[in-house]
Amino acid sequence: MVEPVPSSAAEDEPERSGPNQSPSSENSEKRRRKKPGKQRSFWVELPILIVVALVLAFVFQQFLARVYTIPSGSMETTLHGCTGCYGDKVLVDKITYGFTDPSPGDVVVFKGPPAWLESEGPQDESGNPVVRFVQNVGSVFGLAPPDERDFVKRIIAMGGQTVQCCDVQNRVLVDGKPLNEPYIHWDDPDKRTQDSFDRVTVPPGAVWVMGDNRNNSDDSRYQGGGGVNGAVPLSDIIGKARFIVLPPSRWGGVSDTDPQTAPPTSAQGLSAPAWQQGAPLGFGSIAAWPALVLGRRLGSGLRRAVKRKR
């Protein structure tokens, strides 16, 4: 007769936490038993990263700086643009005029005032909704001409000043004094004569703007029939053109020579004081930093997603 073997408590009963076992040991045991969470696939994370990048770019261009495509040659040769060609893409600073006022010589981008838009006529838009959507998105990111009626010109006179053309040397006069405008471009070297216009007093809170391509620019002299209707309200100014970002062959700052203070005998041309020359480049570097950081994070996220997929 075989005697039953007594069972062992240590073998038959499950292991229980004794009074000497610490809570941290129990938590560690639970973590070891817990299954790892399911990781998102590469194809799920990629659209998220792209959307985040687009949102950040949109916020940056709406509130800090925006890239504009120059659509015409009215600012040659300071800014290059022509119908059907690859025009300059210019970084426009939207912050500066929140702290300081525009000044004579500044190249500015502005919304067309009502008087300007009336003379422009109806805007040509594609009848294809998909094409219109692509154009609108492209304009936000500087990949297409702006969808609204935006213009780029140089400030010649401020509110309260008088402007007229011309003296015996064919120079524009502001408050009776001739301007020094080394940036003027003449399409026809044999015709260096500007169209004359009567004396105009710029309304308070507005500016008088003209194109550097003086004989090929529809500006304050002509828009709205000329006179005070051609002035641009300060509230319509979007920002100051700072830096040409594309094409690479055109990289550089945008001249902001003040024609009212530079002496007529000055040979400074398109140059500017050293600190002004460095300012656009410094601004461009600062503006590029968020894009650089975002690009690095996007690349890092993609690499991590690829590794998890493997």
Summary of the structure (lengths in Angstrom):
residues: 310
radius of gyration: 32.0
end to end distance: 62.9
largest distance: 138.0
contacts: 824
relative contact order: 0.16
helix: 35%
strand: 19%
